[in-house]
Amino acid sequence: MPQMPDSAVLLQIAAAPQLRQPDRALTLCRALGLGESAADMPLGARDAALMRLRIAMSGPDVPCVDTCPSCRTELELVAPLPDLLALQNGDVVPLVLSDGPCDARPLSARDLVAVADLPRREARAQLARAVAGRAVAADDLTTVEDWLEAADPLAHVTFDLACSACGTAWSRVFDIVPVLWEELRANARGLITEIHTLASAYHWTEAEILAVPPERRALYLSMVAP
């Protein structure tokens, strides 16, 4: 299981530049102790580790809000992380293309980073090649994508939604990476505010403030006039 984020991890995430989604995922994994191997983990395994961390940090349910594409009514929903984790399976699903079966593997974060700047059609073909280990005919691309959904269900989680106001149905993608990223960034901003407040009041350095246990820091903060 990933380690719980400490102060150094939060400050590292707070200082991270604007990153694309695949790079944010890798930054999270490195900061949370999953190591460089996280870049080559199946996306579902990586996201399962991040979901477990989020459960340990903030609980099993992630509140979400989406907007009806037709009437713009807001819909509130909850993503139950334990239920999503139950989607993982160890079954080996064969990939059979039009020219026969092949050895296949799920996609990794490294695969996504490699195609992040490519046009959609080219990226789709390159990802299929990564899965199958060889070039894939255009007619087989959908087969590869269907295989990925079956072999690594946590890599692409969607919820089927329906608007209570107008009845429109649509699907919403759920991704743990931006959820955890924004929650940790919010925690980091809170920590930076604490550091600023205590440094201004007591003239301590950042290192000295972070060396104070959180419970004692809270006591000092309570004695500083707002």
GUKE-777740 format. One record per residue (C-alpha): residue number from 0; residue in three letters; x, y, z. Coordinates in nm, 4 decimals, padded with zeros to 6 digits. Layout:
# GUKE-777740
@seq->NUM&type->ALA&px->X&py->Y&pz->Z
...
# end
This chain:
# GUKE-777740
@seq->0&type->MET&px->00.0000&py->00.0000&pz->00.0000
@seq->1&type->PRO&px->00.1294&py->00.3530&pz->-00.0702
@seq->2&type->GLN&px->00.2610&py->00.5520&pz->00.2227
@seq->3&type->MET&px->00.0490&py->00.8261&pz->00.3762
@seq->4&type->PRO&px->00.1613&py->01.1686&pz->00.2527
@seq->5&type->ASP&px->00.3811&py->01.3582&pz->00.4968
@seq->6&type->SER&px->00.4636&py->01.7287&pz->00.4953
@seq->7&type->ALA&px->00.7493&py->01.6896&pz->00.2489
@seq->8&type->VAL&px->00.5223&py->01.5064&pz->00.0036
@seq->9&type->LEU&px->00.2510&py->01.7713&pz->00.0295
@seq->10&type->LEU&px->00.5003&py->02.0514&pz->-00.0342
@seq->11&type->GLN&px->00.6428&py->01.8594&pz->-00.3300
@seq->12&type->ILE&px->00.2960&py->01.8296&pz->-00.4845
@seq->13&type->ALA&px->00.2167&py->02.1950&pz->-00.4098
@seq->14&type->ALA&px->00.5313&py->02.3043&pz->-00.5910
@seq->15&type->ALA&px->00.4689&py->02.0826&pz->-00.8945
@seq->16&type->PRO&px->00.4236&py->02.2787&pz->-01.2178
@seq->17&type->GLN&px->00.1162&py->02.2552&pz->-01.4361
@seq->18&type->LEU&px->00.1240&py->01.8952&pz->-01.5534
@seq->19&type->ARG&px->-00.0717&py->01.6867&pz->-01.7993
@seq->20&type->GLN&px->-00.2878&py->01.4153&pz->-01.6501
@seq->21&type->PRO&px->-00.0454&py->01.1225&pz->-01.7146
@seq->22&type->ASP&px->00.2412&py->01.3231&pz->-01.5632
@seq->23&type->ARG&px->00.0315&py->01.4102&pz->-01.2582
@seq->24&type->ALA&px->-00.0323&py->01.0404&pz->-01.2040
@seq->25&type->LEU&px->00.3399&py->00.9629&pz->-01.2164
@seq->26&type->THR&px->00.4192&py->01.2534&pz->-00.9830
@seq->27&type->LEU&px->00.1621&py->01.1238&pz->-00.7345
@seq->28&type->CYS&px->00.2973&py->00.7700&pz->-00.7500
@seq->29&type->ARG&px->00.6571&py->00.8779&pz->-00.6957
@seq->30&type->ALA&px->00.5660&py->01.1153&pz->-00.4135
@seq->31&type->LEU&px->00.3530&py->00.8524&pz->-00.2396
@seq->32&type->GLY&px->00.6198&py->00.5843&pz->-00.2397
@seq->33&type->LEU&px->00.5129&py->00.3636&pz->-00.5296
@seq->34&type->GLY&px->00.8535&py->00.4155&pz->-00.6904
@seq->35&type->GLU&px->00.9618&py->00.4305&pz->-01.0522
@seq->36&type->SER&px->00.7962&py->00.0938&pz->-01.1192
@seq->37&type->ALA&px->00.4603&py->00.2739&pz->-01.1066
@seq->38&type->ALA&px->00.5238&py->00.3983&pz->-01.4604
@seq->39&type->ASP&px->00.5009&py->00.0415&pz->-01.5872
@seq->40&type->MET&px->00.2196&py->-00.0854&pz->-01.3645
@seq->41&type->PRO&px->-00.1126&py->-00.1633&pz->-01.5335
@seq->42&type->LEU&px->-00.3281&py->00.1475&pz->-01.5038
@seq->43&type->GLY&px->-00.5878&py->-00.0408&pz->-01.3014
@seq->44&type->ALA&px->-00.3299&py->-00.1615&pz->-01.0480
@seq->45&type->ARG&px->-00.1901&py->00.1894&pz->-01.0142
@seq->46&type->ASP&px->-00.5347&py->00.3413&pz->-00.9657
@seq->47&type->ALA&px->-00.6276&py->00.0703&pz->-00.7147
@seq->48&type->ALA&px->-00.3265&py->00.1715&pz->-00.5045
@seq->49&type->LEU&px->-00.4318&py->00.5362&pz->-00.5239
@seq->50&type->MET&px->-00.7908&py->00.4468&pz->-00.4312
@seq->51&type->ARG&px->-00.6710&py->00.2584&pz->-00.1225
@seq->52&type->LEU&px->-00.4660&py->00.5590&pz->-00.0191
@seq->53&type->ARG&px->-00.7643&py->00.7893&pz->-00.0639
@seq->54&type->ILE&px->-00.9790&py->00.5551&pz->00.1493
@seq->55&type->ALA&px->-00.7156&py->00.5667&pz->00.4252
@seq->56&type->MET&px->-00.6926&py->00.9467&pz->00.4024
@seq->57&type->SER&px->-01.0520&py->01.0581&pz->00.3578
@seq->58&type->GLY&px->-01.2896&py->00.7622&pz->00.3577
@seq->59&type->PRO&px->-01.4433&py->00.5264&pz->00.1026
@seq->60&type->ASP&px->-01.6805&py->00.7609&pz->-00.0821
@seq->61&type->VAL&px->-01.5908&py->01.0351&pz->-00.3295
@seq->62&type->PRO&px->-01.8651&py->01.2972&pz->-00.3796
@seq->63&type->CYS&px->-01.8939&py->01.4099&pz->-00.7412
@seq->64&type->VAL&px->-02.1016&py->01.6605&pz->-00.9340
@seq->65&type->ASP&px->-02.1855&py->01.6429&pz->-01.3032
@seq->66&type->THR&px->-02.4019&py->01.8557&pz->-01.5318
@seq->67&type->CYS&px->-02.6721&py->01.7288&pz->-01.7642
@seq->68&type->PRO&px->-02.5526&py->01.7861&pz->-02.1222
@seq->69&type->SER&px->-02.9060&py->01.8798&pz->-02.2305
@seq->70&type->CYS&px->-03.0635&py->02.1027&pz->-01.9651
@seq->71&type->ARG&px->-02.7542&py->02.1832&pz->-01.7526
@seq->72&type->THR&px->-02.9151&py->02.0543&pz->-01.4321
@seq->73&type->GLU&px->-02.6510&py->01.9578&pz->-01.1740
@seq->74&type->LEU&px->-02.6470&py->01.5976&pz->-01.0583
@seq->75&type->GLU&px->-02.4760&py->01.4869&pz->-00.7381
@seq->76&type->LEU&px->-02.3413&py->01.1343&pz->-00.7098
@seq->77&type->VAL&px->-02.1020&py->00.9333&pz->-00.4971
@seq->78&type->ALA&px->-01.8215&py->00.7136&pz->-00.6266
@seq->79&type->PRO&px->-01.7923&py->00.4180&pz->-00.3829
@seq->80&type->LEU&px->-01.4239&py->00.3242&pz->-00.3937
@seq->81&type->PRO&px->-01.4589&py->-00.0214&pz->-00.2285
@seq->82&type->ASP&px->-01.7139&py->-00.1180&pz->-00.4939
@seq->83&type->LEU&px->-01.4776&py->-00.0016&pz->-00.7664
@seq->84&type->LEU&px->-01.1891&py->-00.1984&pz->-00.6144
@seq->85&type->ALA&px->-01.4080&py->-00.5082&pz->-00.6324
@seq->86&type->LEU&px->-01.4044&py->-00.4743&pz->-01.0123
@seq->87&type->GLN&px->-01.0436&py->-00.5911&pz->-01.0168
@seq->88&type->ASN&px->-00.9996&py->-00.9469&pz->-01.1286
@seq->89&type->GLY&px->-00.7073&py->-01.1768&pz->-01.1887
@seq->90&type->ASP&px->-00.8629&py->-01.3508&pz->-01.4846
@seq->91&type->VAL&px->-00.6480&py->-01.3836&pz->-01.7946
@seq->92&type->VAL&px->-00.8538&py->-01.2631&pz->-02.0886
@seq->93&type->PRO&px->-00.7225&py->-01.3780&pz->-02.4294
@seq->94&type->LEU&px->-00.6880&py->-01.1208&pz->-02.7060
@seq->95&type->VAL&px->-00.7808&py->-01.2623&pz->-03.0443
@seq->96&type->LEU&px->-00.7311&py->-01.0403&pz->-03.3480
@seq->97&type->SER&px->-00.8431&py->-01.1019&pz->-03.7036
@seq->98&type->ASP&px->-00.5126&py->-01.2766&pz->-03.7811
@seq->99&type->GLY&px->-00.5122&py->-01.4864&pz->-03.4639
@seq->100&type->PRO&px->-00.4413&py->-01.4676&pz->-03.0895
@seq->101&type->CYS&px->-00.1554&py->-01.2649&pz->-02.9456
@seq->102&type->ASP&px->00.0126&py->-01.2069&pz->-02.6114
@seq->103&type->ALA&px->-00.1324&py->-00.8857&pz->-02.4733
@seq->104&type->ARG&px->-00.0783&py->-00.6629&pz->-02.1724
@seq->105&type->PRO&px->-00.2751&py->-00.3764&pz->-02.0157
@seq->106&type->LEU&px->-00.1665&py->-00.0190&pz->-02.0745
@seq->107&type->SER&px->00.0638&py->00.1619&pz->-01.8322
@seq->108&type->ALA&px->00.1180&py->00.5259&pz->-01.7412
@seq->109&type->ARG&px->00.4343&py->00.5238&pz->-01.9523
@seq->110&type->ASP&px->00.2234&py->00.4290&pz->-02.2553
@seq->111&type->LEU&px->-00.0094&py->00.7254&pz->-02.1970
@seq->112&type->VAL&px->00.2770&py->00.9714&pz->-02.1533
@seq->113&type->ALA&px->00.4277&py->00.8497&pz->-02.4815
@seq->114&type->VAL&px->00.1150&py->00.9395&pz->-02.6813
@seq->115&type->ALA&px->00.0049&py->01.2506&pz->-02.4916
@seq->116&type->ASP&px->00.1025&py->01.4868&pz->-02.7750
@seq->117&type->LEU&px->-00.0093&py->01.2705&pz->-03.0674
@seq->118&type->PRO&px->-00.3265&py->01.3171&pz->-03.2736
@seq->119&type->ARG&px->-00.6085&py->01.0890&pz->-03.1576
@seq->120&type->ARG&px->-00.5899&py->00.8477&pz->-03.4521
@seq->121&type->GLU&px->-00.2137&py->00.8046&pz->-03.4217
@seq->122&type->ALA&px->-00.2329&py->00.7714&pz->-03.0428
@seq->123&type->ARG&px->-00.5031&py->00.5060&pz->-03.0721
@seq->124&type->ALA&px->-00.2901&py->00.2988&pz->-03.3103
@seq->125&type->GLN&px->00.0223&py->00.3340&pz->-03.0951
@seq->126&type->LEU&px->-00.1611&py->00.2297&pz->-02.7791
@seq->127&type->ALA&px->-00.3022&py->-00.0749&pz->-02.9578
@seq->128&type->ARG&px->00.0518&py->-00.1651&pz->-03.0682
@seq->129&type->ALA&px->00.1682&py->-00.1375&pz->-02.7061
@seq->130&type->VAL&px->-00.1092&py->-00.3734&pz->-02.5943
@seq->131&type->ALA&px->-00.0595&py->-00.6349&pz->-02.8659
@seq->132&type->GLY&px->00.3173&py->-00.6064&pz->-02.8989
@seq->133&type->ARG&px->00.2894&py->-00.5527&pz->-03.2741
@seq->134&type->ALA&px->00.1085&py->-00.3423&pz->-03.5307
@seq->135&type->VAL&px->-00.2686&py->-00.3782&pz->-03.5180
@seq->136&type->ALA&px->-00.4956&py->-00.3488&pz->-03.8212
@seq->137&type->ALA&px->-00.7455&py->-00.0631&pz->-03.8152
@seq->138&type->ASP&px->-01.0332&py->-00.3121&pz->-03.8120
@seq->139&type->ASP&px->-00.8943&py->-00.4625&pz->-03.4894
@seq->140&type->LEU&px->-00.8606&py->-00.1408&pz->-03.2879
@seq->141&type->THR&px->-01.2060&py->-00.1737&pz->-03.1341
@seq->142&type->THR&px->-01.1285&py->-00.5360&pz->-03.0441
@seq->143&type->VAL&px->-00.8173&py->-00.4216&pz->-02.8576
@seq->144&type->GLU&px->-01.0125&py->-00.1517&pz->-02.6736
@seq->145&type->ASP&px->-01.2839&py->-00.3997&pz->-02.5750
@seq->146&type->TRP&px->-01.0115&py->-00.6344&pz->-02.4489
@seq->147&type->LEU&px->-00.8643&py->-00.3561&pz->-02.2354
@seq->148&type->GLU&px->-01.2006&py->-00.2908&pz->-02.0685
@seq->149&type->ALA&px->-01.2334&py->-00.6587&pz->-01.9796
@seq->150&type->ALA&px->-00.8719&py->-00.7188&pz->-01.8779
@seq->151&type->ASP&px->-00.8193&py->-00.4001&pz->-01.6738
@seq->152&type->PRO&px->-01.1618&py->-00.2647&pz->-01.5714
@seq->153&type->LEU&px->-01.0260&py->-00.0078&pz->-01.3248
@seq->154&type->ALA&px->-00.8299&py->00.1616&pz->-01.6026
@seq->155&type->HIS&px->-01.1472&py->00.3190&pz->-01.7423
@seq->156&type->VAL&px->-01.4323&py->00.3590&pz->-01.4935
@seq->157&type->THR&px->-01.7604&py->00.5127&pz->-01.6077
@seq->158&type->PHE&px->-02.0935&py->00.5779&pz->-01.4390
@seq->159&type->ASP&px->-02.4208&py->00.5698&pz->-01.6314
@seq->160&type->LEU&px->-02.6248&py->00.8742&pz->-01.5305
@seq->161&type->ALA&px->-02.9766&py->00.9992&pz->-01.5994
@seq->162&type->CYS&px->-03.1105&py->01.3506&pz->-01.5472
@seq->163&type->SER&px->-03.4053&py->01.3670&pz->-01.3089
@seq->164&type->ALA&px->-03.5256&py->01.6877&pz->-01.4756
@seq->165&type->CYS&px->-03.5295&py->01.5965&pz->-01.8454
@seq->166&type->GLY&px->-03.4472&py->01.2256&pz->-01.8587
@seq->167&type->THR&px->-03.1289&py->01.2601&pz->-02.0646
@seq->168&type->ALA&px->-02.8888&py->00.9676&pz->-02.0177
@seq->169&type->TRP&px->-02.5114&py->00.9954&pz->-02.0448
@seq->170&type->SER&px->-02.1900&py->00.8436&pz->-01.9120
@seq->171&type->ARG&px->-01.9408&py->01.0124&pz->-01.6854
@seq->172&type->VAL&px->-01.5775&py->00.8987&pz->-01.6558
@seq->173&type->PHE&px->-01.4402&py->00.8661&pz->-01.3023
@seq->174&type->ASP&px->-01.0655&py->00.9093&pz->-01.2575
@seq->175&type->ILE&px->-00.9043&py->00.8853&pz->-00.9129
@seq->176&type->VAL&px->-00.5945&py->01.0796&pz->-01.0226
@seq->177&type->PRO&px->-00.7490&py->01.4315&pz->-01.0419
@seq->178&type->VAL&px->-00.9529&py->01.3602&pz->-00.7275
@seq->179&type->LEU&px->-00.6466&py->01.2724&pz->-00.5215
@seq->180&type->TRP&px->-00.4358&py->01.5438&pz->-00.6850
@seq->181&type->GLU&px->-00.6790&py->01.8220&pz->-00.5949
@seq->182&type->GLU&px->-00.7345&py->01.6905&pz->-00.2413
@seq->183&type->LEU&px->-00.3602&py->01.6753&pz->-00.1745
@seq->184&type->ARG&px->-00.3085&py->02.0175&pz->-00.3307
@seq->185&type->ALA&px->-00.5751&py->02.1555&pz->-00.0965
@seq->186&type->ASN&px->-00.4015&py->01.9913&pz->00.2013
@seq->187&type->ALA&px->-00.0721&py->02.1368&pz->00.0821
@seq->188&type->ARG&px->-00.2173&py->02.4873&pz->00.0592
@seq->189&type->GLY&px->-00.3419&py->02.4498&pz->00.4157
@seq->190&type->LEU&px->00.0045&py->02.3430&pz->00.5287
@seq->191&type->ILE&px->00.1660&py->02.6381&pz->00.3520
@seq->192&type->THR&px->-00.0786&py->02.8724&pz->00.5270
@seq->193&type->GLU&px->00.0223&py->02.7190&pz->00.8614
@seq->194&type->ILE&px->00.3908&py->02.7674&pz->00.7797
@seq->195&type->HIS&px->00.3337&py->03.1302&pz->00.6803
@seq->196&type->THR&px->00.1327&py->03.2045&pz->00.9955
@seq->197&type->LEU&px->00.3849&py->03.0480&pz->01.2338
@seq->198&type->ALA&px->00.6855&py->03.1921&pz->01.0522
@seq->199&type->SER&px->00.5322&py->03.5397&pz->01.0696
@seq->200&type->ALA&px->00.4470&py->03.5048&pz->01.4391
@seq->201&type->TYR&px->00.7528&py->03.3239&pz->01.5730
@seq->202&type->HIS&px->01.0162&py->03.3811&pz->01.3018
@seq->203&type->TRP&px->01.0801&py->03.0092&pz->01.2711
@seq->204&type->THR&px->01.2167&py->02.8582&pz->00.9523
@seq->205&type->GLU&px->01.0090&py->02.6209&pz->00.7407
@seq->206&type->ALA&px->01.2234&py->02.3268&pz->00.8556
@seq->207&type->GLU&px->01.1732&py->02.4202&pz->01.2214
@seq->208&type->ILE&px->00.7967&py->02.4470&pz->01.1759
@seq->209&type->LEU&px->00.7714&py->02.1110&pz->00.9988
@seq->210&type->ALA&px->00.9748&py->01.9505&pz->01.2789
@seq->211&type->VAL&px->00.6952&py->02.0383&pz->01.5237
@seq->212&type->PRO&px->00.4347&py->01.7565&pz->01.5471
@seq->213&type->PRO&px->00.1016&py->01.8518&pz->01.3835
@seq->214&type->GLU&px->-00.0885&py->01.8397&pz->01.7137
@seq->215&type->ARG&px->00.1537&py->02.0855&pz->01.8750
@seq->216&type->ARG&px->00.1534&py->02.3050&pz->01.5636
@seq->217&type->ALA&px->-00.2237&py->02.3318&pz->01.6028
@seq->218&type->LEU&px->-00.1780&py->02.4577&pz->01.9592
@seq->219&type->TYR&px->00.0666&py->02.7260&pz->01.8456
@seq->220&type->LEU&px->-00.1720&py->02.8274&pz->01.5673
@seq->221&type->SER&px->-00.4578&py->02.8607&pz->01.8166
@seq->222&type->MET&px->-00.2495&py->03.1120&pz->02.0126
@seq->223&type->VAL&px->-00.1727&py->03.3296&pz->01.7118
@seq->224&type->ALA&px->-00.4221&py->03.6139&pz->01.6725
@seq->225&type->PRO&px->-00.6176&py->03.5892&pz->01.3434
# end
